[in-house]
Amino acid sequence: MAQRMVLNVKLAVDSLNRNKLRSALTMLGVIIGVAAVLTMVALGTGARGSVEQEVTSAGTNLIYVKSGNYTRGGEGVGILSGRGAADTLSVADSEEIAKLLGVRDISPGNSLRTFIGFGEGQSFVRIQGVSDAFARMYAWDFLAGANFSSAASDEVIVGRSIAGDIFGSYVDALGKRVQLRGSSFEIVGVIDDSTDDHNEVLFIPWESLQSTINKQNLDSIIVSTNRAGEAASVAEEIRLMLRQRHGIINEANAEARAGYLANQGGAGGIPDDFTVETQAEEVLTRGLYTPAAAFALANLPKLDQVNLEEMTDTLDKANETMTALLASIAGASLFVGGIGIMNIMLVSITERTKEIGLRMATGAKKTDVSRQFLVEAVTLSSVGGVVGLLVGLMLAQVVTLILGWPATVTFVSVVVALGVAAAVGVIFGYYPAQKAAMLDPIDALRAE
Amino acid sequence: MSRFGEVVGTNEVAVNANVIKLDNVRKTYEMGETSVHALKGVSLSVEEGEFVTVTGASGSGKSTLMHILGCLDTPSEGHYSLGSEDVSRLSREDLAEIRNKKIGFVFQGFNLLPRTSAAENVEVPLLYSRPLEPASVRKQKALSALNLMRLDDRASHHPNQLSGGQQQRVAIARALVNDPELILADEPTGNLDTDTGREVMETLVELRAKRNITIILITHEPEIAAYGTRIVSMKDGLITSDTSNQ
């Protein structure tokens, strides 16, 4: 059986080789169809991937809990504005949050902008107290040195910009000491992380910072969740828990659980004395995303209010529309390609009636004849599929180069493209093959 | 128009030393409202190694006889035994298998596949043998059949690179490749000039002498018919004479 299949493929290839130009032209429809589909799927997947990656790399699994309830637009940790810029978060709050399900890491801390001393000079910098998990939460790249050993140590980490400004280079910064309000800290690491302007921050273990600046409450708690999709739900849990702990349970808030906008006081109840938001919201408001992401998200209303789930939903909807569009383009071009194959197979069978007669006279059964022509049609469409695949891969690369859209070709899309191409051959080759098999050997032999 | 033939025929199938036995074979084509009686009761026995030439004008029924002998068609009435097997009522698919195993065809127009080497042309019947033999065996058989036709040096030539005589010899090699019981030649010299035609006929005569193969050849030319060991003449769907020609 397998041998006979090999034989049929050989016959098909020989036959297609005899009419190279005709075979190539016939394949064109399938080539264009497969190439178009592959390119667009690659770009679609790439665009989606880039949005996801963008959002993920920026830390969509991060949740910011800040003390006070300030109006949006106030940027930078520590500059609180609007209603209730008070130190309302306690270390106990932080400990309770850490116990919540879905929370992976937590980094409580305070932040401020102040002068630090180094050697003879001093410099005005942004200082943030963080836990040792902070490095993991932001996947820090250490240019030199390493993370500090504990939240109470006298070790600090600096961003590359500070290291460069103050010490000339980040290698030189390592091991140097800086002074803050009478305490001395040793620089043990230099990091490179453009997120949240980390390159311009001096990171001090949060407990050490608290004792240095003599503070008991926290300015912020940064939380990471186990999975990106959980950020919004964990944020909601934190919100509810903190309200309870801070005694802000009232009807207005209970009804407004879903939307935090209501917490801003408009509802008439007691407003929250803290703010919880996910990083996805931050990323979107900062406009960090690429053209591809912007395109996919262009129609989102109130960009600053979306959460990750809403964004994923929008992406999925955009993807569905795109898939439907692709499917119709693919369907149309492959249908036309298939008709081309059927047409040329019918022509070929008319031309080769005498050959069919001879094959039948020498013992070919109906199945032999129909298989021969079916395999020929499938070979035609499959070779077209492979060529279309290569063309599609090249096109995707070209579009990436020119437009800067990322293209992702998945194994599945390759398999589907080839499978569909082969199926076109089977579907459109079936009728001609049956027609050939039904020929009467005597009539076929007489044909001219 | 008696129906005796059919009755007699059914009882005589079992033991038969002949390669071919036709028993009162009739063939009727329905053409709309009229019936065309192409064969009106033909009986013929051919023994192994005979070289039978069938002559007759066009419309005499010799082509229909050829189709039935070649298992391309079945008789409307009567019986046809090929070897020890009654093939007159077999299905189309079974007939294909019989043709493959037992019959080699030589046609007037050679019927070689264009742009295909002589060796691959000869190989065609082997592609439909069951079970399928390995490619190397098929190639070997094709080459030895070509060798028999003294065409081994032309094995890789395409038909358009061969003379008419050579093409017909390739076709004969193809007819021989499956070692058939019977070679059926339908006007094999019709497309050839006299000298080449003679050459092909001598090839067939030699083949019969060497291999003791049974040949039935259809022609309308008396000179060609004269090559046979036995000459059968047909007219109006009936055999009019059947003479030995040693």
Chai-1 contact restraints between the chains, C-beta under 6 A:
chainA,res_idxA,chainB,res_idxB,connection_type,confidence,min_distance_angstrom,max_distance_angstrom,comment,restraint_id
A,Q3,B,L132,contact,1.0,0.0,6.0,A-B,restraint_1
A,R4,B,L132,contact,1.0,0.0,6.0,A-B,restraint_2
A,R18,B,R115,contact,1.0,0.0,6.0,A-B,restraint_3
A,E355,B,L113,contact,1.0,0.0,6.0,A-B,restraint_4
A,L358,B,N111,contact,1.0,0.0,6.0,A-B,restraint_5
A,A361,B,F105,contact,1.0,0.0,6.0,A-B,restraint_6
A,T362,B,V124,contact,1.0,0.0,6.0,A-B,restraint_7
A,T362,B,P125,contact,1.0,0.0,6.0,A-B,restraint_8
A,G363,B,A96,contact,1.0,0.0,6.0,A-B,restraint_9
A,G363,B,R99,contact,1.0,0.0,6.0,A-B,restraint_10
A,G363,B,N100,contact,1.0,0.0,6.0,A-B,restraint_11
A,G363,B,P125,contact,1.0,0.0,6.0,A-B,restraint_12
A,G363,B,Y128,contact,1.0,0.0,6.0,A-B,restraint_13
A,A364,B,Y128,contact,1.0,0.0,6.0,A-B,restraint_14
A,K365,B,E93,contact,1.0,0.0,6.0,A-B,restraint_15
A,K365,B,A96,contact,1.0,0.0,6.0,A-B,restraint_16
A,D368,B,Y128,contact,1.0,0.0,6.0,A-B,restraint_17
A,P441,B,L72,contact,1.0,0.0,6.0,A-B,restraint_18
A,I442,B,H67,contact,1.0,0.0,6.0,A-B,restraint_19
A,I442,B,L72,contact,1.0,0.0,6.0,A-B,restraint_20
